[in-house]
């Protein structure tokens, strides 16, 4: 099945047409800047522009940086607070004229990695982390997703720990890879105390440079880089939408 996958982030909105059987992109990967402020109306307009540029008419899967329940946003991570309480699926359907399914962005990346990447066939407890503007997290056990985990909001030093250990913080504070890894280790320790995963998969844009930091990471669990790199959100969102269509 072919589905347009869209990944809405704090700095960019990315999309491509995905073959959901193979998990491969079958169109160009288009990226547009996330409007600032990232209000519902502004973001919906950018998503509609992306759909038009890709000349798409059909099902859309969208990864969104918020707790998502039945298509409605219950938080707003790295995006305008005006999204809280918005029916994201209905808004994007009206903006694009296409059927839309919405899922938490980290859950989308996790779905992709479990179906097409490092998590294929894993029945153990798998924690997938997306490191970028913030820290996204997705937990699977025997292949089942526990949605909307949001470990990046664990409190640390009076603020969400993603403000201390996200990949964007490394750039903002000009930290060395080793210094940043010490911060990331603190987050891994907190996560392991809560969840005791068997496998941790590190994704997000920074996964392209995993050789620079993964050897510094200290965890009881096995730690590996994501295989789908920064395409996971697009692929997972498309896969989520395709599964919804198949279920009717």
Protein Blocks (a to p, Z undefined) as FASTA:
>chain_A
ZZddddddfkbccdddddfknopafbdcddddddddddfklmmmmmmmmmmmnopacddd
dddddddeehiafbdehiafklgopafklmmmmmnopacddddfklmmmmmmmmmmmmgo
iabdcddddddfbccddddeehiacehkllmlpceehiafklmmgmklmmmnopafklmm
mmmmmmmmmmmmmnopabdcdedjklmmmmmmmmmpccfbdcdddfklmmlmmmmmmmmm
mmmmmnZZ
